[in-house]
Amino acid sequence: MAGLPPEYFNPGELAVLLHLFESVSPRVVIEFGVNAGRTPAAVLRNLPTVSRYVGVDVLPGYRTLMPVQRNEVPKQPGTLVKDDPRFELVLRERGSFDLAAADLPSADAIFIDADHSREGVMNDYRLARTLVRPGGIIVFHDDNCRREVQVTETLNELCAAGAQIIHVHDTWISYERH
């Protein structure tokens, strides 16, 4: 992943994400929480099957539900991929909270890495389950057991209700196949 800034991923996690995406040969990818665009840059460089990548984020100045994320609100969302014709940026005042499934395409791979509150993870998961195609995958980031975010406890709650979410050992990544 040479030439890409290292923010927000632990060593090796981007390669894990690419491998998970590659396992479904995605044509369309959606990411909730695109930030500067590091993930779509890596995906579009490394997965030739991807013809469309939709990145969703909040408008600059948004106040996140989780205080720990307030310094992560991008000033220029998608800047690393803005010139790639396969990339589409969807900005809303409250990001995915302001979207319905009808606002987004069906997708083969969906990456949830936006609002790390319970409300945010649940909102993005509901959208993702509606949008993911059969044989596709939903991938979550920040499943790290840290108290300042609510990703792990929310994923555990979803699993207790029957979701088949699998954690990737020694990473902050989890996924669910469909």
N, C-alpha and C positions, 0 to 999 in steps of 0.2 A: 504494500500500500504506500509505496514511496511517493513523496510529494504531497501527501495529505496531512493536515494537522492532526495530532494525536488526541485531541480533547474527547472526553466522555466515554472512551472505550478503554478497558484494561488490555494489556498485551495479549494478543492472540484472539481477542473477541471478534474483531472485524472478520478475520479468516473463518471463524466458526459461523458467523452470520452468513457470509458468502456461501459456505458449504451447505447450510440449511436451505438457503434460497435456491442454490444450484440443484438441490435434490428434487425440486418440483419443476425445473426448466421453465421459469416464469417468463411470460410475455408482458404482463402488467404487474407492477409493484406499487403499493401505497405505503407511505410512511407517515405516521402521526408523530410530529415533533422533528421536522427536518433540520431545523437550526441552520447553520451555514451551508449544509449540503454535503458533508463529508461522506455519509453513507451512500447517497445516490451517486456521488462521484465514483466511489469504489465499485458499486454495483454496475454502473454503466460502463466502466473500464474493463470489468472482469467477466461479466455475464452477457455474452452476445445474443442470447435469446430475448433479452428485455428490449421491448420496443416502446414502452411507455412507463414512466415513473412519475407518480403523483405525490408530491410532498405537501403536507398540511402543516401549518403553523399559525401562531398568534401574531397579531400586529405588534410592532414595537411599542413598549410602554405597558403591556399587559402585566397585571399583578397576579402571579401564580398563587394557587391555593396553598402549596407547600412552601414555607419561607426559604428552605434550602435551595429551591430552584429559581429564586428571584434574579440571581445574577446570570441565569442561563437564557433569558429571553433574548432572542437574536435581534440585533439592530438591522441586519440585512439578511433576512432569511433566504436560503437557496443561492447565495452569492457564488459558491464554488461550481454550480452547474447551470447558472442562468443562461448560458449560451448554448447549452445542449438542447437540440430540438426535441429530444425524447422526454425532457423534463418539463413538468407542469407544476407550478406553484399555486397552491390554494391558501390564501390568507383570509382569516376572519378575526374579528375582534377577540373572540374567546376560542379561537382555533376550532377543534373538532366539536366542541360544545355547541357551536353555531351551525353544524352541518347535519343533514339527514342522509340516509343511505342513497337516496335519489340524486344527491349532489356529487356522487363519486362513482367511478366505474367498478365493475366486478374485477377482482384481481386474483392472481395466482399466489402471490406472497404479500403479506401485510406485516409491517414492522411497527410495533407500539412502543414509542419512546418519547412520549410527550409529558403530559401532566401526571406526576407520580402520586397524586392523592388517590384514595379509594374511588372517589367520584370520577376522576379522570380515567383511571384504568378501566373501570366498569363501562364508562361511556365509549371508550375506544374499542373495548372488547365487543360490546353490543354491535357497534358499527361493523367491525371486522367480521364477526360471525355472519352478518347479513351479506357482506360483500365478497368473502372468500369463495372461490370456485371449488367444486369437488376435486379432490386431489391436491388442493393447495395447502398453504401453511400460514399460521399466525405466529410471529416471533415477538417476544417481550424482552425488553432490556431493563436493567436495574432491579432484578430479582436477587437482592443482596442481604436480606435480613436486617437492614439498617432501620432504626426507629424513625429517623427523620424523613423517610419516605414510606409509602404504604403499598408498594408494589407486592412484596412477598406476602404480606397478610391478605391482600386482595386475591392473589393467585391461589393461596391456600384455601380461601373461602370458595372460590370458583371450583377448585378440585373437590372440596367437600360436597359441593352440589352436583358433582358428576362430570365436570370438565376433565379432559384427558391431557392436562398440561404437564410437560416433562422438563425438568431442570437439567441443563448441561453442566456437569461436574466442573468445579474450579472456574466457573464463569459467573457473570450476572445475567446470563441468557436462559430463557425458557421458551418452549414452543409447543404448539398444538397442531397436529395434522388433521386435515379434513377430507 
